[in-house]
Amino acid sequence: MPSPFDDEFLKNLNQPKLWSGVNAFQSDPLLSDLTRQLARPLRDELDLLGRYVTSPDAQELAQMANTNLPQLRTHGPSGERIDTVSFHPAWHALMRRSMSSGLHSSLWEPPKDADSKSKAHKIRAVRLFLSAQLECGHLEVLSSTSASLAVLSAAPQLRNAWAPRILSRKYDSTNRPHGQKSAVTVGLAVAEKQAGSDLNAMTTSAERVGEGIYRLSGHKWFVSAPMSDAFIMLAEVDGATGCFLVPRLLDDGRANALRFQRLKDKLGMRSNATAELEFSDAFGYLVGTPDGGQRTILDMLTLMRLDSAVMASGLMRTSLAEAVHAARGRQVKGRALVAQPLTMRVLADLALDVAAAGALSFRVAESFDRARDSGEEAAYARVMTPVAKYWCTKIAPAVIGEAMEAMGGNGYIEDRPLARHYRDAPSLSIQDGAGNMMALDLRRVAEHGSELFEAVFGIIARDLGGSGAKIVEVLRAALALCKGDESAARIFIEQLALAAAAAELYRLGAGRIADAFLETRLAAGWRSTYGMLDTRFDASYIVELLFPEAE
């Protein structure tokens, strides 16, 4: 009997072979353009990662980590509280591989060469983009661990004590105090059940017991990766808000009064546990000043929001790549599905958003690299991070859902990763600030003046070329509307996202792709589904350019 993996056997069944073993780095023209100038060792590393994330072995690990869910153990055999969460070996394998590539540490390590010094954020974004195409759940804790060092910079002694193990690339899942481990992870615990995103309604309190040491009492409603070695928390201190590093275990190995009540039964990101946490008299270390908690934690949230945009872009890329691959391998009325005009139009329309989201995410990452030396780039990083987080994560469920529909029933089953990607995508929009929070954050920037926006508008106008001045005038009008009417904030943030994404596509030299994106997203009327691409734009060209057929 022929093997079910034999190409000819699948062809006779009118079934495409599995989307597996295709190099996710080499097959992506955008990544090729973005990394062309990198040193050969870095490109070789990215090439290796691109081959890994679509390999059958890696895909099997991702599936196992999401079907064998984390298990909460609140008590030990003698009735003692242990508050531990056990993970499937597949989770640990994913963590070990991603930590070895430095997703949690590369931004803060001493640079090995000129590229890793001047392009650290951009290079890490490419790694994260590729890794998200495999599995996103385990990336959440690596994102928070990386971003935690931005917080700890406000407490040099704490940073000196924790940074060596945060930066270690040797994964250590043992349940021991941080000083006895080869590597640690750091989670984020902010949201409370009665407050949600309203940090001013927080009820967790902290009482000073020594120099920089406090006792915290309260609860946290969503705590991802509860087996982290420490958590960044906010708590009320004498009427103000402070930021704290709260270890899970004390130096002597005893639990730090952090009680896991239950694990959330989540829609997606199921490989990564999310717990409800109650605590009384848990010891924590103050980071920054007692009244500077929200300012101190902002840099951490900003970095994690950029990560969400990058991961959403990666999810969209791999989902559409599989849909295009399936359309090439399935026949309808004697022709490949991809050759059917309406199917091609839908795939091309989707491809425009996927390309634009990736380009925008990488452009924001690049602005972080340049911000130290350029006020214009610093303005871009501040303004465009919430914009990219809003737009990339907002469109991801729709893009992945449409890609799933393009595959039909084959896209809807758990044998393929699209169903998992579809479930995971909404989490990236919700976590670390949902859509309305991003829009209101942008509006707060606007309330303090238009200087930052004018710098961003200048970049957009320059990169858009001839149409730049007209589009920037539209953006200024949307900004004025947003300033006067809070409910218009989403209109402004989406218009800014579309304009900036188009500008970046032009800057990258993707002129025909940029033309199609600009005219259909900004010049045309609003539409709610894909497949509306005008016949002026060559749908076949768009798909073949952005999703070249694997050899």
C-alpha positions as CSV (number, residue, x, y, z in Angstrom):
1,M,0.0,0.0,0.0
2,P,1.4,3.5,-0.8
3,S,2.6,5.6,2.1
4,P,0.1,8.3,3.1
5,F,3.1,10.7,3.0
6,D,3.8,9.9,-0.7
7,D,3.2,12.9,-2.9
8,E,1.6,10.9,-5.7
9,F,-0.7,9.1,-3.2
10,L,-1.9,12.4,-1.8
11,K,-2.3,13.9,-5.3
12,N,-4.6,11.0,-6.3
13,L,-6.7,11.8,-3.2
14,N,-6.8,15.5,-4.2
15,Q,-5.1,16.3,-0.8
16,P,-2.1,18.6,-0.4
17,K,0.8,17.3,1.6
18,L,1.2,18.7,5.1
19,W,2.7,22.1,5.5
20,S,5.9,20.9,7.2
21,G,9.6,21.0,6.5
22,V,9.4,24.3,4.6
23,N,12.0,26.8,5.8
24,A,10.0,29.6,7.3
25,F,12.9,32.0,7.0
26,Q,14.0,31.3,3.5
27,S,10.4,31.2,2.2
28,D,9.5,34.7,3.5
29,P,10.6,37.5,1.1
30,L,10.1,40.1,3.8
31,L,12.5,38.4,6.1
32,S,15.1,38.0,3.3
33,D,14.9,41.8,2.6
34,L,15.1,42.7,6.3
35,T,18.1,40.5,7.1
36,R,20.1,40.8,3.8
37,Q,22.7,43.0,5.4
38,L,23.2,40.9,8.6
39,A,26.4,39.1,9.1
40,R,26.5,35.5,7.8
41,P,26.5,33.8,11.2
42,L,23.3,35.6,12.2
43,R,21.6,34.7,8.9
44,D,22.7,31.1,9.4
45,E,21.2,31.1,12.9
46,L,17.9,32.4,11.5
47,D,18.0,29.9,8.7
48,L,18.4,27.1,11.3
49,L,15.4,28.5,13.3
50,G,13.3,28.8,10.1
51,R,13.9,25.1,9.4
52,Y,13.2,24.1,13.0
53,V,9.8,25.8,13.5
54,T,8.1,23.9,10.6
55,S,9.9,20.6,11.2
56,P,7.7,17.6,12.1
57,D,9.4,17.1,15.4
58,A,8.9,20.7,16.5
59,Q,5.3,20.7,15.3
60,E,4.6,17.6,17.4
61,L,6.1,19.2,20.5
62,A,3.7,22.2,20.0
63,Q,0.7,19.9,19.6
64,M,1.6,17.9,22.7
65,A,2.2,21.0,24.8
66,N,-1.3,22.2,24.0
67,T,-3.1,18.9,24.4
68,N,-1.4,17.8,27.6
69,L,-2.3,20.8,29.8
70,P,-0.5,22.2,32.8
71,Q,-1.7,20.7,36.1
72,L,-2.1,22.6,39.4
73,R,-1.0,20.9,42.7
74,T,-1.9,23.0,45.7
75,H,-1.0,20.5,48.4
76,G,1.7,17.8,48.9
77,P,1.2,14.3,50.3
78,S,1.2,15.5,53.9
79,G,-1.3,18.2,53.4
80,E,1.2,21.0,53.1
81,R,0.8,23.8,50.7
82,I,3.1,23.4,47.7
83,D,1.4,25.6,45.0
84,T,3.2,24.2,42.0
85,V,2.2,23.7,38.4
86,S,3.5,20.8,36.4
87,F,4.0,21.0,32.6
88,H,4.3,18.3,30.0
89,P,7.9,17.5,28.8
90,A,7.0,19.0,25.4
91,W,6.6,22.4,27.1
92,H,10.0,22.1,28.7
93,A,11.5,21.1,25.3
94,L,10.0,24.3,23.7
95,M,11.3,26.4,26.5
96,R,14.8,24.9,26.4
97,R,15.0,25.5,22.6
98,S,13.7,29.1,22.8
99,M,15.9,30.1,25.7
100,S,18.9,28.7,24.0
101,S,18.2,31.1,21.1
102,G,18.1,34.0,23.6
103,L,14.5,35.2,23.1
104,H,14.5,36.2,26.8
105,S,18.0,37.7,27.0
106,S,19.4,38.9,23.7
107,L,18.3,42.5,24.2
108,W,20.4,42.8,27.3
109,E,23.5,40.7,26.6
110,P,26.9,42.3,25.7
111,P,26.9,42.6,21.9
112,K,29.0,40.0,20.1
113,D,29.3,42.1,16.9
114,A,28.2,45.3,15.3
115,D,24.8,43.9,14.2
116,S,23.9,42.6,17.7
117,K,24.8,46.0,19.1
118,S,22.9,48.3,16.6
119,K,20.1,46.0,15.6
120,A,19.3,44.0,18.8
121,H,15.6,44.7,18.8
122,K,15.2,44.0,15.1
123,I,17.1,40.7,15.2
124,R,15.2,39.5,18.2
125,A,11.9,40.5,16.5
126,V,12.8,38.2,13.6
127,R,13.6,35.4,16.0
128,L,10.3,36.0,17.8
129,F,8.3,36.2,14.5
130,L,9.7,32.8,13.5
131,S,9.2,31.2,16.9
132,A,5.6,32.4,17.0
133,Q,5.0,30.3,13.8
134,L,5.6,27.2,15.9
135,E,3.9,27.9,19.3
136,C,3.0,31.1,21.2
137,G,2.1,29.9,24.6
138,H,5.6,29.4,25.8
139,L,6.7,32.7,24.4
140,E,4.6,34.7,26.9
141,V,6.9,34.0,29.8
142,L,10.0,34.6,27.6
143,S,8.5,38.0,26.7
144,S,7.8,39.0,30.3
145,T,11.3,37.7,31.4
146,S,13.0,39.8,28.8
147,A,10.9,42.9,29.6
148,S,11.4,42.5,33.3
149,L,15.0,43.8,33.0
150,A,13.6,47.2,31.9
151,V,11.8,47.4,35.3
152,L,14.8,46.1,37.3
153,S,17.0,48.9,35.9
154,A,15.2,51.1,38.4
155,A,16.7,49.0,41.2
156,P,20.4,48.4,40.6
157,Q,21.0,46.1,43.5
158,L,18.1,43.9,42.6
159,R,19.2,43.9,38.9
160,N,22.7,42.8,39.9
161,A,21.3,40.0,42.0
162,W,18.8,38.7,39.4
163,A,20.2,39.7,36.0
164,P,22.9,36.9,35.7
165,R,20.2,34.2,36.0
166,I,17.6,36.1,33.9
167,L,20.2,36.3,31.1
168,S,21.3,32.7,31.3
169,R,20.4,30.7,28.2
170,K,20.4,27.4,30.2
171,Y,16.8,26.5,31.0
172,D,16.2,25.4,34.5
173,S,12.7,24.1,35.5
174,T,13.6,23.0,39.0
175,N,11.5,24.2,41.9
176,R,14.3,25.9,43.9
177,P,15.1,29.4,45.1
178,H,16.5,31.7,42.4
179,G,20.0,31.7,43.9
180,Q,20.3,28.0,43.5
181,K,19.2,27.9,39.8
182,S,21.1,28.2,36.6
183,A,18.4,30.3,35.0
184,V,15.1,32.0,36.1
185,T,12.0,33.4,34.5
186,V,9.9,36.4,35.6
187,G,6.2,36.8,35.1
188,L,3.8,39.7,35.2
189,A,1.0,39.9,37.8
190,V,-1.0,43.1,37.5
191,A,-4.7,42.6,36.7
192,E,-7.1,42.3,39.6
193,K,-10.7,40.9,39.5
194,Q,-12.4,44.1,40.5
195,A,-10.1,46.4,38.6
196,G,-9.1,44.8,35.3
197,S,-7.1,47.4,33.4
198,D,-8.0,50.2,35.9
199,L,-4.8,50.3,37.9
200,N,-6.2,53.1,40.1
201,A,-8.8,50.6,41.4
202,M,-6.2,48.2,42.6
203,T,-6.6,46.8,46.1
204,T,-3.3,44.9,46.6
205,S,-1.4,46.7,49.4
206,A,2.2,46.8,50.5
207,E,3.6,47.5,54.0
208,R,7.2,48.4,54.5
209,V,9.2,46.1,56.9
210,G,12.7,47.1,56.0
211,E,14.9,49.0,53.6
212,G,13.4,48.2,50.2
213,I,11.5,45.2,51.6
214,Y,7.7,45.1,51.9
215,R,4.9,42.7,52.8
216,L,2.2,42.4,50.1
217,S,-1.4,41.3,50.6
218,G,-4.1,41.0,47.9
219,H,-4.8,39.1,44.8
220,K,-4.0,38.9,41.1
221,W,-6.7,37.7,38.7
222,F,-4.6,36.7,35.6
223,V,-1.1,35.4,36.3
224,S,0.5,33.7,33.3
225,A,3.3,31.3,33.8
226,P,2.7,30.9,37.5
227,M,5.8,28.7,37.8
228,S,8.0,31.8,37.2
229,D,10.6,32.3,39.8
230,A,9.4,35.9,40.5
231,F,6.6,38.3,39.5
232,I,6.5,42.0,38.8
233,M,3.5,43.4,40.7
234,L,1.9,46.7,41.5
235,A,0.6,47.4,45.0
236,E,-0.7,50.4,46.9
237,V,1.8,52.1,49.3
238,D,0.4,54.9,51.5
239,G,-2.0,56.0,48.9
240,A,0.4,55.7,46.0
241,T,1.3,52.9,43.7
242,G,4.6,51.0,43.9
243,C,6.2,48.4,41.8
244,F,7.6,45.2,43.3
245,L,9.6,42.1,42.5
246,V,8.0,39.2,44.4
247,P,9.9,35.9,44.4
248,R,7.8,32.7,44.4
249,L,10.2,31.0,46.8
250,L,12.2,32.6,49.6
251,D,15.9,32.2,49.8
252,D,15.6,29.3,52.3
253,G,13.3,27.4,49.9
254,R,10.0,28.1,51.7
255,A,7.0,29.3,49.6
256,N,6.5,33.0,49.7
257,A,2.8,32.9,50.8
258,L,1.6,33.0,47.1
259,R,-1.5,30.7,46.9
260,F,-2.7,29.5,43.5
261,Q,-6.5,29.3,43.7
262,R,-7.1,27.6,40.3
263,L,-5.9,27.6,36.7
264,K,-8.0,29.4,34.2
265,D,-9.7,27.2,31.6
266,K,-8.7,29.4,28.6
267,L,-9.7,29.5,25.0
268,G,-6.1,29.6,23.7
269,M,-2.5,29.7,24.8
270,R,-3.4,26.5,26.6
271,S,0.2,25.3,26.9
272,N,0.9,28.1,29.3
273,A,-0.9,28.0,32.6
274,T,-2.7,31.1,33.9
275,A,-3.5,31.2,37.6
276,E,-5.6,33.2,40.1
277,L,-3.3,34.2,42.9
278,E,-4.1,35.2,46.5
279,F,-1.5,36.2,49.0
280,S,-1.1,37.6,52.5
281,D,2.2,38.9,53.9
282,A,4.2,37.9,50.9
283,F,7.6,39.4,50.8
284,G,8.5,41.7,47.9
285,Y,11.3,44.1,46.9
286,L,10.5,47.7,46.0
287,V,11.6,48.6,42.4
288,G,11.9,52.4,42.0
289,T,10.1,54.8,44.3
290,P,7.0,54.0,46.4
291,D,4.9,56.3,44.3
292,G,6.4,55.5,40.9
293,G,5.0,52.1,40.2
294,Q,3.0,52.9,37.0
295,R,5.9,54.8,35.5
296,T,8.4,52.0,36.5
297,I,6.3,49.3,34.9
298,L,5.6,51.2,31.7
299,D,8.8,50.2,29.9
300,M,8.1,46.6,30.6
301,L,4.6,46.8,29.2
302,T,5.8,48.7,26.1
303,L,8.3,45.9,25.3
304,M,5.7,43.2,25.8
305,R,3.2,45.1,23.6
306,L,5.7,45.1,20.8
307,D,6.2,41.4,21.3
308,S,2.5,40.9,20.9
309,A,2.4,42.7,17.6
310,V,5.4,40.6,16.3
311,M,3.9,37.3,17.5
312,A,0.5,38.2,15.9
313,S,2.3,38.9,12.7
314,G,4.1,35.6,12.8
315,L,0.8,33.7,13.5
316,M,-0.8,35.4,10.5
317,R,2.2,34.6,8.2
318,T,2.3,30.9,9.0
319,S,-1.5,30.5,8.8
320,L,-1.7,32.1,5.4
321,A,1.3,30.3,4.2
322,E,-0.4,27.0,5.0
323,A,-3.6,28.1,3.3
324,V,-1.7,29.1,0.1
325,H,0.1,25.8,0.2
326,A,-3.1,23.9,0.5
327,A,-4.7,25.9,-2.4
328,R,-1.8,24.9,-4.6
329,G,-2.2,21.3,-3.8
330,R,-6.0,20.9,-4.3
331,Q,-7.8,20.6,-7.6
332,V,-11.3,22.0,-8.4
333,K,-12.8,21.5,-11.8
334,G,-9.5,20.4,-13.2
335,R,-7.5,23.4,-12.0
336,A,-5.6,24.1,-8.8
337,L,-7.7,25.9,-6.3
338,V,-5.1,28.7,-6.2
339,A,-5.8,29.3,-9.9
340,Q,-9.5,29.9,-9.3
341,P,-10.1,33.7,-9.6
342,L,-12.1,34.3,-6.5
343,T,-9.8,32.2,-4.3
344,M,-6.8,34.0,-5.6
345,R,-8.4,37.3,-4.9
346,V,-9.1,36.4,-1.3
347,L,-5.6,35.0,-0.8
348,A,-4.0,38.1,-2.3
349,D,-6.1,40.4,-0.2
350,L,-5.1,38.5,3.0
351,A,-1.4,38.6,1.9
352,L,-1.5,42.4,1.8
353,D,-2.5,42.6,5.4
354,V,0.0,39.9,6.4
355,A,2.9,41.7,4.7
356,A,1.9,45.1,6.1
357,A,1.6,43.7,9.7
358,G,5.0,42.2,9.5
359,A,6.6,45.3,7.9
360,L,5.0,47.6,10.6
361,S,6.1,45.3,13.5
362,F,9.7,45.1,12.3
363,R,9.7,48.9,11.7
364,V,8.7,49.6,15.3
365,A,11.4,47.2,16.5
366,E,13.9,49.0,14.4
367,S,12.9,52.3,15.9
368,F,13.8,50.9,19.4
369,D,17.3,50.3,18.1
370,R,17.6,53.8,16.8
371,A,15.8,55.7,19.6
372,R,18.9,56.4,21.6
373,D,20.5,58.4,18.8
374,S,17.4,60.0,17.2
375,G,14.6,62.0,18.6
376,E,12.5,61.2,15.5
377,E,13.0,57.5,16.0
378,A,12.3,57.8,19.8
379,A,9.0,59.5,18.9
380,Y,8.2,56.7,16.4
381,A,8.8,54.0,19.1
382,R,6.6,55.8,21.6
383,V,3.7,56.5,19.3
384,M,3.8,53.5,17.1
385,T,4.1,50.7,19.7
386,P,0.5,50.9,20.8
387,V,-0.6,51.4,17.2
388,A,1.2,48.2,16.0
389,K,0.0,46.3,19.0
390,Y,-3.6,47.4,18.3
391,W,-3.7,46.8,14.6
392,C,-1.6,43.6,14.2
393,T,-3.3,41.8,17.1
394,K,-6.8,43.1,16.1
395,I,-6.7,41.8,12.5
396,A,-5.0,38.5,13.4
397,P,-8.2,36.5,14.3
398,A,-9.9,37.6,11.1
399,V,-6.9,36.8,8.9
400,I,-6.4,33.4,10.5
401,G,-10.1,32.6,10.3
402,E,-10.2,33.5,6.6
403,A,-7.1,31.4,6.0
404,M,-8.8,28.5,7.8
405,E,-11.9,28.9,5.6
406,A,-9.8,28.9,2.5
407,M,-8.6,25.4,3.5
408,G,-12.2,24.2,4.3
409,G,-12.5,21.4,6.8
410,N,-8.8,20.6,6.6
411,G,-8.1,24.0,8.3
412,Y,-10.7,23.4,11.0
413,I,-9.4,20.2,12.5
414,E,-6.8,19.8,15.3
415,D,-4.5,17.7,13.1
416,R,-3.2,21.0,11.7
417,P,-2.0,24.0,13.7
418,L,-4.5,26.6,12.3
419,A,-7.1,25.8,14.8
420,R,-4.6,26.4,17.6
421,H,-3.3,29.6,16.0
422,Y,-7.0,30.8,15.7
423,R,-7.5,30.2,19.5
424,D,-4.2,31.8,20.4
425,A,-4.7,35.0,18.4
426,P,-7.2,36.8,20.6
427,S,-5.0,36.5,23.6
428,L,-2.4,38.7,22.0
429,S,-5.0,41.5,21.6
430,I,-6.2,41.1,25.2
431,Q,-3.0,40.8,27.2
432,D,-0.9,43.7,28.3
433,G,-3.5,46.2,27.2
434,A,-6.5,45.5,25.0
435,G,-7.6,47.5,21.9
436,N,-9.3,50.3,23.8
437,M,-6.4,50.7,26.1
438,M,-4.0,51.1,23.2
439,A,-6.3,53.7,21.6
440,L,-6.6,55.6,24.9
441,D,-2.9,55.4,25.4
442,L,-2.4,57.1,22.0
443,R,-4.9,59.7,23.0
444,R,-3.0,60.5,26.2
445,V,0.1,61.1,24.2
446,A,-2.0,63.5,22.0
447,E,-3.3,65.4,25.1
448,H,0.3,66.3,25.9
449,G,0.9,67.9,22.5
450,S,1.4,67.1,18.9
451,E,5.3,67.2,18.7
452,L,5.7,63.4,18.8
453,F,3.0,62.9,16.2
454,E,4.5,65.5,13.9
455,A,7.8,63.6,14.0
456,V,6.0,60.4,13.1
457,F,3.9,62.2,10.4
458,G,7.2,63.4,8.9
459,I,8.5,59.9,8.6
460,I,5.3,58.6,7.1
461,A,5.1,61.5,4.6
462,R,8.7,61.0,3.5
463,D,8.3,57.2,3.0
464,L,4.9,57.5,1.2
465,G,6.4,59.8,-1.4
466,G,3.9,61.7,-3.6
467,S,0.8,60.7,-1.7
468,G,2.4,61.4,1.7
469,A,1.3,65.0,2.2
470,K,-2.4,64.3,1.5
471,I,-2.5,61.3,3.8
472,V,-0.8,63.2,6.6
473,E,-3.4,65.8,6.3
474,V,-6.0,63.2,6.8
475,L,-4.1,61.9,9.8
476,R,-3.9,65.4,11.3
477,A,-7.7,65.7,11.0
478,A,-8.2,62.3,12.7
479,L,-5.8,63.4,15.4
480,A,-7.8,66.5,16.0
481,L,-11.0,64.5,16.1
482,C,-9.4,62.1,18.6
483,K,-8.4,64.9,20.9
484,G,-11.9,66.3,21.0
485,D,-13.8,63.0,21.2
486,E,-12.5,60.1,23.1
487,S,-14.8,57.7,21.3
488,A,-13.0,58.5,18.0
489,A,-9.7,57.1,19.3
490,R,-10.1,53.9,17.4
491,I,-10.6,55.8,14.1
492,F,-7.3,57.6,14.6
493,I,-5.2,54.6,15.7
494,E,-6.4,52.5,12.7
495,Q,-5.8,55.2,10.2
496,L,-2.3,55.7,11.6
497,A,-1.6,52.0,11.5
498,L,-2.6,51.7,7.9
499,A,-0.7,54.8,6.8
500,A,2.5,53.7,8.6
501,A,2.3,50.2,7.3
502,A,1.9,51.4,3.7
503,A,4.8,53.8,4.3
504,E,7.0,51.0,5.5
505,L,6.1,48.8,2.5
506,Y,7.2,51.6,0.2
507,R,10.4,52.1,2.2
508,L,11.2,48.4,1.8
509,G,10.9,48.7,-2.0
510,A,7.7,46.7,-2.2
511,G,6.1,49.3,-4.5
512,R,3.4,47.2,-6.2
513,I,2.4,45.6,-2.9
514,A,2.4,49.0,-1.2
515,D,0.2,50.5,-4.0
516,A,-2.4,47.8,-3.6
517,F,-2.4,48.1,0.2
518,L,-2.6,51.8,0.2
519,E,-5.4,52.2,-2.3
520,T,-7.5,49.4,-0.9
521,R,-7.1,50.3,2.8
522,L,-6.9,54.1,2.8
523,A,-8.3,55.3,-0.6
524,A,-11.2,52.9,-0.8
525,G,-14.4,52.6,1.2
526,W,-14.6,50.6,4.4
527,R,-15.2,46.9,4.0
528,S,-15.5,44.1,6.5
529,T,-14.3,41.0,4.6
530,Y,-11.5,39.9,2.3
531,G,-11.7,39.3,-1.4
532,M,-12.6,42.9,-2.4
533,L,-9.3,43.6,-4.1
534,D,-9.8,45.6,-7.3
535,T,-9.0,44.0,-10.6
536,R,-6.4,46.7,-11.2
537,F,-4.1,44.8,-8.9
538,D,-2.6,41.5,-10.0
539,A,-3.8,39.0,-7.3
540,S,-1.5,36.2,-8.7
541,Y,1.5,38.5,-8.6
542,I,0.8,39.4,-4.9
543,V,0.5,35.8,-3.8
544,E,3.4,34.5,-5.8
545,L,5.7,37.3,-4.6
546,L,4.8,37.1,-0.9
547,F,4.3,33.4,-0.7
548,P,6.6,31.8,-3.2
549,E,6.0,28.1,-3.9
550,A,8.4,25.9,-2.1
551,E,10.8,23.9,-4.3
